[in-house]
Amino acid sequence: MTDTTSPSPQNDDQADSASRVDRLLDAIDLVKANRREEARQLLRELIREDNDFEDAWLWMSVAVDSLDQSSICLDNVLRVNPRNYEAAGALYRIRVPEIRRERRRSRLRMYRDLAAALLWLIILSSLFGAMFTLFSAAATIAAD
């Protein structure tokens, strides 16, 4: 006679999965209620249990306090699922200002370098002009 009351490994996995989903839904409700610190604690636990829990990382990106932290969470979503277009779009929107700043910095560096080259060209031209004037004056004096 077999014991039908002992849980099978498959039932444990299903119960664990259901528990994770329930806790994720609780965290989502906390985020929506603007109780982000509590949501972060719950999401941290879920991520600690399964570092590849894509939805937990995605909601953690909403629950954190800074764009840098959101960016890290979204990077993790894309690590788990590179085809998560929602995460890719959110990450792009976070990084657009950074990309624009970097383009502007790059343009300003180019202008700075161009101005420095132009300044050196003016300095060298002035030195050659001054030397030519001095040699011409010296040649005129020597010829007299």
N, C-alpha and C positions, 0 to 999 in steps of 0.2 A: 504494500500500500504506500502510495506516495503522499507526501505532505503538500497539500495545495495552498497552504497559508504562507509558505516561504516565498519571498519575492524572487523573481528571476532577474538575471542581469539586464535583460531587455526592458523589463518593467522599471528597473531602477533608472536606466538611461532615459526612458520616456518621462518618468517623474521628474528627473533632474532637468530635462529639457523644458518641461512645462513650468517648473519652478523658475528657471532662468527667464523664460518669456514673461511670466507673471511679475517677476522683479523688474524686468525691463519696462513693462507697461506701467508699473508703479513709478519708476524713475521718470518716464515720459509725462505722467500726470503731475509729478513734482515740478518738472521743468515748465510745463504749461501753467502751473499755479505760481510760478516765479519763486519757487523754493529750491533754488539752484544748488545751494550748499548740500542740502539733503540728497538731492538728485545725484550730485557728484559723488557722494559717499557710496550710494547704492551702485552707481555705474562703475566706480573704482573696484568694488567687490566683484562685480560681474567680469570686468576686464582681467582682474587678478586670477580669477578662476579659469578664464579662457581668453588668452591674449588675442585670439583671432575672431572674437565676437564682433562682427562687423557693425551690427546695429547699435551695440553699446558704444563703440567708438564714435559712430555718427552722432548719437545723442549727447555724448560727452562733448563733442565739438560745439554744441549749442549751450551746454551747461557751464562751460568754463568762463573765466572772467576776461581773457584777453584774446586778441586776434592771433597772437603768436601761439597760444595754447590751442586755439581752434585749428590753426594750421597744422600743428603736430598731430592732433586727433584725426584730421582729414587725411593726412599723409598715411596714417595707420589704416584708415578705411581703404585707401587705395592700395596699400600693401597687401591687405587681405583680399580685396576684389578690385583689380585694376579697371574693371568695366563699370564701376559705380559712377555713373555720369553725374548724379546729384552731388556727390562728394567732389568730383573733379570740377564741376561748375562753381561750387562754393569756394573751393580752394583758389580757383582762378580769380573770383571776385575779391577774395581777401588779398591776393597778390598783385592785382592790377595797380593800385597806388604805388606799391614797391617797385614794380616794373617801370612805371612812368618816372619815378624818382631816379631810378638807375639810368634810364635813357637820358634824362635831363643832366645828371651828373656826367655822363659820358660826353654829351654835347658840350657842356661847360669845360670839361678837361680838354677837348679838342680845341675850343676857342682859346683857352689858356695857353696851350702848347703852340698854337698858331701865332698868338700875340707874342710869346717869348721868342719864337723864331724870327718874327718880323722885327722885334726890338734888337736882337743880335745882328740882323742884317743892317739895320740903321746904324748901330754902333760901329760895325766893321766898315761900312761905307764912309762914315764920318772920319774914322781913323785913317783909312786909305786916302781920303780927300785931304786931310790935314797933312799927312806925310807927303803927298804929291805937292801941296802948296809949299811946304818947307824945303823939299828938294829943288823945286823950281826957283824959289827965292835964293837958295844956296848956289844954284847954278848961275843965276843972274849976277849975284855978287862976285862969284869966282870969275865970270866972264868980263866983268868991268875991271 
